[in-house]
Amino acid sequence: MEHNPAAAWFTQAAGAAQQQGAGNLLRIVLIVMILGCVLTAWFLLRGYKRKDD
């Protein structure tokens, strides 16, 4: 097992990310957007629940 400095590992990871394209980034952004919409809707709609006490 070779010992690679952190800078070399980072440049290899950045190079691999550039080759892959924006697919994973777009997927993450869409998932975060959907989760944010769901949480916002839940937060806003929970105030409309009526209590019959």
Phi and psi restraints in degrees (range 20) as a CNS / XPLOR table:
assign (resid 1 and name C) (resid 2 and name N)
       (resid 2 and name CA) (resid 2 and name C) 1.0 -81.7 20.0 2
assign (resid 2 and name N) (resid 2 and name CA)
       (resid 2 and name C) (resid 3 and name N) 1.0 153.4 20.0 2
assign (resid 2 and name C) (resid 3 and name N)
       (resid 3 and name CA) (resid 3 and name C) 1.0 -102.1 20.0 2
assign (resid 3 and name N) (resid 3 and name CA)
       (resid 3 and name C) (resid 4 and name N) 1.0 113.3 20.0 2
assign (resid 3 and name C) (resid 4 and name N)
       (resid 4 and name CA) (resid 4 and name C) 1.0 -104.6 20.0 2
assign (resid 4 and name N) (resid 4 and name CA)
       (resid 4 and name C) (resid 5 and name N) 1.0 134.4 20.0 2
assign (resid 4 and name C) (resid 5 and name N)
       (resid 5 and name CA) (resid 5 and name C) 1.0 -62.2 20.0 2
assign (resid 5 and name N) (resid 5 and name CA)
       (resid 5 and name C) (resid 6 and name N) 1.0 157.5 20.0 2
assign (resid 5 and name C) (resid 6 and name N)
       (resid 6 and name CA) (resid 6 and name C) 1.0 -60.2 20.0 2
assign (resid 6 and name N) (resid 6 and name CA)
       (resid 6 and name C) (resid 7 and name N) 1.0 -36.5 20.0 2
assign (resid 6 and name C) (resid 7 and name N)
       (resid 7 and name CA) (resid 7 and name C) 1.0 -65.2 20.0 2
assign (resid 7 and name N) (resid 7 and name CA)
       (resid 7 and name C) (resid 8 and name N) 1.0 -39.4 20.0 2
assign (resid 7 and name C) (resid 8 and name N)
       (resid 8 and name CA) (resid 8 and name C) 1.0 -67.5 20.0 2
assign (resid 8 and name N) (resid 8 and name CA)
       (resid 8 and name C) (resid 9 and name N) 1.0 -40.4 20.0 2
assign (resid 8 and name C) (resid 9 and name N)
       (resid 9 and name CA) (resid 9 and name C) 1.0 -63.2 20.0 2
assign (resid 9 and name N) (resid 9 and name CA)
       (resid 9 and name C) (resid 10 and name N) 1.0 -40.7 20.0 2
assign (resid 9 and name C) (resid 10 and name N)
       (resid 10 and name CA) (resid 10 and name C) 1.0 -65.3 20.0 2
assign (resid 10 and name N) (resid 10 and name CA)
       (resid 10 and name C) (resid 11 and name N) 1.0 -41.0 20.0 2
assign (resid 10 and name C) (resid 11 and name N)
       (resid 11 and name CA) (resid 11 and name C) 1.0 -68.6 20.0 2
assign (resid 11 and name N) (resid 11 and name CA)
       (resid 11 and name C) (resid 12 and name N) 1.0 -35.8 20.0 2
assign (resid 11 and name C) (resid 12 and name N)
       (resid 12 and name CA) (resid 12 and name C) 1.0 -65.4 20.0 2
assign (resid 12 and name N) (resid 12 and name CA)
       (resid 12 and name C) (resid 13 and name N) 1.0 -41.1 20.0 2
assign (resid 12 and name C) (resid 13 and name N)
       (resid 13 and name CA) (resid 13 and name C) 1.0 -66.2 20.0 2
assign (resid 13 and name N) (resid 13 and name CA)
       (resid 13 and name C) (resid 14 and name N) 1.0 -40.9 20.0 2
assign (resid 13 and name C) (resid 14 and name N)
       (resid 14 and name CA) (resid 14 and name C) 1.0 -65.3 20.0 2
assign (resid 14 and name N) (resid 14 and name CA)
       (resid 14 and name C) (resid 15 and name N) 1.0 -38.9 20.0 2
assign (resid 14 and name C) (resid 15 and name N)
       (resid 15 and name CA) (resid 15 and name C) 1.0 -64.8 20.0 2
assign (resid 15 and name N) (resid 15 and name CA)
       (resid 15 and name C) (resid 16 and name N) 1.0 -40.7 20.0 2
assign (resid 15 and name C) (resid 16 and name N)
       (resid 16 and name CA) (resid 16 and name C) 1.0 -65.9 20.0 2
assign (resid 16 and name N) (resid 16 and name CA)
       (resid 16 and name C) (resid 17 and name N) 1.0 -37.7 20.0 2
assign (resid 16 and name C) (resid 17 and name N)
       (resid 17 and name CA) (resid 17 and name C) 1.0 -66.9 20.0 2
assign (resid 17 and name N) (resid 17 and name CA)
       (resid 17 and name C) (resid 18 and name N) 1.0 -36.3 20.0 2
assign (resid 17 and name C) (resid 18 and name N)
       (resid 18 and name CA) (resid 18 and name C) 1.0 -69.1 20.0 2
assign (resid 18 and name N) (resid 18 and name CA)
       (resid 18 and name C) (resid 19 and name N) 1.0 -34.8 20.0 2
assign (resid 18 and name C) (resid 19 and name N)
       (resid 19 and name CA) (resid 19 and name C) 1.0 -70.0 20.0 2
assign (resid 19 and name N) (resid 19 and name CA)
       (resid 19 and name C) (resid 20 and name N) 1.0 -31.3 20.0 2
assign (resid 19 and name C) (resid 20 and name N)
       (resid 20 and name CA) (resid 20 and name C) 1.0 -75.1 20.0 2
assign (resid 20 and name N) (resid 20 and name CA)
       (resid 20 and name C) (resid 21 and name N) 1.0 -31.0 20.0 2
assign (resid 20 and name C) (resid 21 and name N)
       (resid 21 and name CA) (resid 21 and name C) 1.0 96.6 20.0 2
assign (resid 21 and name N) (resid 21 and name CA)
       (resid 21 and name C) (resid 22 and name N) 1.0 -166.4 20.0 2
assign (resid 21 and name C) (resid 22 and name N)
       (resid 22 and name CA) (resid 22 and name C) 1.0 -96.3 20.0 2
assign (resid 22 and name N) (resid 22 and name CA)
       (resid 22 and name C) (resid 23 and name N) 1.0 12.5 20.0 2
assign (resid 22 and name C) (resid 23 and name N)
       (resid 23 and name CA) (resid 23 and name C) 1.0 -61.2 20.0 2
assign (resid 23 and name N) (resid 23 and name CA)
       (resid 23 and name C) (resid 24 and name N) 1.0 -49.1 20.0 2
assign (resid 23 and name C) (resid 24 and name N)
       (resid 24 and name CA) (resid 24 and name C) 1.0 -68.6 20.0 2
assign (resid 24 and name N) (resid 24 and name CA)
       (resid 24 and name C) (resid 25 and name N) 1.0 -39.3 20.0 2
assign (resid 24 and name C) (resid 25 and name N)
       (resid 25 and name CA) (resid 25 and name C) 1.0 -62.3 20.0 2
assign (resid 25 and name N) (resid 25 and name CA)
       (resid 25 and name C) (resid 26 and name N) 1.0 -44.3 20.0 2
assign (resid 25 and name C) (resid 26 and name N)
       (resid 26 and name CA) (resid 26 and name C) 1.0 -62.9 20.0 2
assign (resid 26 and name N) (resid 26 and name CA)
       (resid 26 and name C) (resid 27 and name N) 1.0 -40.2 20.0 2
assign (resid 26 and name C) (resid 27 and name N)
       (resid 27 and name CA) (resid 27 and name C) 1.0 -62.1 20.0 2
assign (resid 27 and name N) (resid 27 and name CA)
       (resid 27 and name C) (resid 28 and name N) 1.0 -43.7 20.0 2
assign (resid 27 and name C) (resid 28 and name N)
       (resid 28 and name CA) (resid 28 and name C) 1.0 -66.0 20.0 2
assign (resid 28 and name N) (resid 28 and name CA)
       (resid 28 and name C) (resid 29 and name N) 1.0 -43.2 20.0 2
assign (resid 28 and name C) (resid 29 and name N)
       (resid 29 and name CA) (resid 29 and name C) 1.0 -61.8 20.0 2
assign (resid 29 and name N) (resid 29 and name CA)
       (resid 29 and name C) (resid 30 and name N) 1.0 -42.2 20.0 2
assign (resid 29 and name C) (resid 30 and name N)
       (resid 30 and name CA) (resid 30 and name C) 1.0 -65.7 20.0 2
assign (resid 30 and name N) (resid 30 and name CA)
       (resid 30 and name C) (resid 31 and name N) 1.0 -41.9 20.0 2
assign (resid 30 and name C) (resid 31 and name N)
       (resid 31 and name CA) (resid 31 and name C) 1.0 -63.7 20.0 2
assign (resid 31 and name N) (resid 31 and name CA)
       (resid 31 and name C) (resid 32 and name N) 1.0 -43.8 20.0 2
assign (resid 31 and name C) (resid 32 and name N)
       (resid 32 and name CA) (resid 32 and name C) 1.0 -65.1 20.0 2
assign (resid 32 and name N) (resid 32 and name CA)
       (resid 32 and name C) (resid 33 and name N) 1.0 -38.9 20.0 2
assign (resid 32 and name C) (resid 33 and name N)
       (resid 33 and name CA) (resid 33 and name C) 1.0 -63.5 20.0 2
assign (resid 33 and name N) (resid 33 and name CA)
       (resid 33 and name C) (resid 34 and name N) 1.0 -44.8 20.0 2
assign (resid 33 and name C) (resid 34 and name N)
       (resid 34 and name CA) (resid 34 and name C) 1.0 -64.9 20.0 2
assign (resid 34 and name N) (resid 34 and name CA)
       (resid 34 and name C) (resid 35 and name N) 1.0 -44.3 20.0 2
assign (resid 34 and name C) (resid 35 and name N)
       (resid 35 and name CA) (resid 35 and name C) 1.0 -62.6 20.0 2
assign (resid 35 and name N) (resid 35 and name CA)
       (resid 35 and name C) (resid 36 and name N) 1.0 -38.5 20.0 2
assign (resid 35 and name C) (resid 36 and name N)
       (resid 36 and name CA) (resid 36 and name C) 1.0 -64.2 20.0 2
assign (resid 36 and name N) (resid 36 and name CA)
       (resid 36 and name C) (resid 37 and name N) 1.0 -40.8 20.0 2
assign (resid 36 and name C) (resid 37 and name N)
       (resid 37 and name CA) (resid 37 and name C) 1.0 -64.7 20.0 2
assign (resid 37 and name N) (resid 37 and name CA)
       (resid 37 and name C) (resid 38 and name N) 1.0 -42.3 20.0 2
assign (resid 37 and name C) (resid 38 and name N)
       (resid 38 and name CA) (resid 38 and name C) 1.0 -64.1 20.0 2
assign (resid 38 and name N) (resid 38 and name CA)
       (resid 38 and name C) (resid 39 and name N) 1.0 -45.4 20.0 2
assign (resid 38 and name C) (resid 39 and name N)
       (resid 39 and name CA) (resid 39 and name C) 1.0 -65.8 20.0 2
assign (resid 39 and name N) (resid 39 and name CA)
       (resid 39 and name C) (resid 40 and name N) 1.0 -38.2 20.0 2
assign (resid 39 and name C) (resid 40 and name N)
       (resid 40 and name CA) (resid 40 and name C) 1.0 -65.7 20.0 2
assign (resid 40 and name N) (resid 40 and name CA)
       (resid 40 and name C) (resid 41 and name N) 1.0 -43.2 20.0 2
assign (resid 40 and name C) (resid 41 and name N)
       (resid 41 and name CA) (resid 41 and name C) 1.0 -63.2 20.0 2
assign (resid 41 and name N) (resid 41 and name CA)
       (resid 41 and name C) (resid 42 and name N) 1.0 -42.4 20.0 2
assign (resid 41 and name C) (resid 42 and name N)
       (resid 42 and name CA) (resid 42 and name C) 1.0 -62.4 20.0 2
assign (resid 42 and name N) (resid 42 and name CA)
       (resid 42 and name C) (resid 43 and name N) 1.0 -43.8 20.0 2
assign (resid 42 and name C) (resid 43 and name N)
       (resid 43 and name CA) (resid 43 and name C) 1.0 -64.0 20.0 2
assign (resid 43 and name N) (resid 43 and name CA)
       (resid 43 and name C) (resid 44 and name N) 1.0 -41.7 20.0 2
assign (resid 43 and name C) (resid 44 and name N)
       (resid 44 and name CA) (resid 44 and name C) 1.0 -74.1 20.0 2
assign (resid 44 and name N) (resid 44 and name CA)
       (resid 44 and name C) (resid 45 and name N) 1.0 -39.2 20.0 2
assign (resid 44 and name C) (resid 45 and name N)
       (resid 45 and name CA) (resid 45 and name C) 1.0 -80.6 20.0 2
assign (resid 45 and name N) (resid 45 and name CA)
       (resid 45 and name C) (resid 46 and name N) 1.0 -17.7 20.0 2
assign (resid 45 and name C) (resid 46 and name N)
       (resid 46 and name CA) (resid 46 and name C) 1.0 -69.2 20.0 2
assign (resid 46 and name N) (resid 46 and name CA)
       (resid 46 and name C) (resid 47 and name N) 1.0 -20.5 20.0 2
assign (resid 46 and name C) (resid 47 and name N)
       (resid 47 and name CA) (resid 47 and name C) 1.0 -74.8 20.0 2
assign (resid 47 and name N) (resid 47 and name CA)
       (resid 47 and name C) (resid 48 and name N) 1.0 -16.0 20.0 2
assign (resid 47 and name C) (resid 48 and name N)
       (resid 48 and name CA) (resid 48 and name C) 1.0 -90.2 20.0 2
assign (resid 48 and name N) (resid 48 and name CA)
       (resid 48 and name C) (resid 49 and name N) 1.0 -1.9 20.0 2
assign (resid 48 and name C) (resid 49 and name N)
       (resid 49 and name CA) (resid 49 and name C) 1.0 -68.9 20.0 2
assign (resid 49 and name N) (resid 49 and name CA)
       (resid 49 and name C) (resid 50 and name N) 1.0 130.8 20.0 2
assign (resid 49 and name C) (resid 50 and name N)
       (resid 50 and name CA) (resid 50 and name C) 1.0 -96.0 20.0 2
assign (resid 50 and name N) (resid 50 and name CA)
       (resid 50 and name C) (resid 51 and name N) 1.0 134.3 20.0 2
assign (resid 50 and name C) (resid 51 and name N)
       (resid 51 and name CA) (resid 51 and name C) 1.0 -103.0 20.0 2
assign (resid 51 and name N) (resid 51 and name CA)
       (resid 51 and name C) (resid 52 and name N) 1.0 130.8 20.0 2
assign (resid 51 and name C) (resid 52 and name N)
       (resid 52 and name CA) (resid 52 and name C) 1.0 -97.9 20.0 2
assign (resid 52 and name N) (resid 52 and name CA)
       (resid 52 and name C) (resid 53 and name N) 1.0 30.9 20.0 2
